[in-house]
């Protein structure tokens, strides 16, 4: 089973001609590829799977998804710094 983790885009940048974003997951920020959703801006929420934003979601949906993942015990990896 694959999980998409909701996060908030805090910055948008370009690397090697591709759109990337800094995305906050709880207490951790990670770089995420935005190729599938190049229109996102800081403050938007995305669903991320293996470093790729696979969907743009609203704040309420992100909060619900995060809550479910916490209940399943699946947020520890997203909170751990690399």
N, C-alpha and C positions, 0 to 999 in steps of 0.2 A: 504494500500500500504506500502511495506517495502522499506527502503532505505539502500543502502550500501554506506558507507562514505570512500573515499580514504584517505590513510595516508601513511607516510614514516616510515619504520622501522628504529629506531635509535639504538636499542640494542636487542640482543637475549639472553634469559635465560631459565632455566628449573625450573619448580615448580611441585612438587609431580610427577615427572617423565614425565611431559608434556611440550612441547615446548611453550614458551610464548615470546612475544616481547613487547618492549616499542615502541609505534607507535605515531607519531606526526600528529596531525590534526590542521592545522593552528597554533595557539599559545598554544595549549594544548597537553600534552602527556598522553596517557592512556595505560594501560596494556591490551594486546590482546592475545587470545589463537591462537596459530599457528598450531594446530593439523592437520588441512586440508592441510597446506602448510609448513611442517617442514624444507623445503630446503631454506626458505628465509634467507637473510643476511642483516645486516645494509646497508641502502642505497636503498633497494628494496621498491617497493610500493605495498600495498595490499588494497583490498576492504573489509571493515569491516562491519559486521551486528551483532548487539547485542553482541559485545565483541569477535567475532570469525572472523578470516580472511577467507573470503569465496572465494577469488580469488587473484592471483598475477597479477598485471598490470604494464604497463610501465609508465614512468614519464609523457609522453604526455597525455596518457589516464587519469591518475590521475588528471592532471591539467584541462582537459576538464570536467571531472566529477565534480570537485570542483567548477568550474565556473558555471555549470548548477545548482548545489545545491545552490550556492550563489544567483543566479537569482531567484530561487524558494523560497528563504528565509529560507533554511533548514540547514544553517551552524551555527546558533547561539548556538545550543546545543553542538556541537563539540568544540566550542571555550570557553565554560563556564567551569571553573575549578570545580571539585567536592568538 
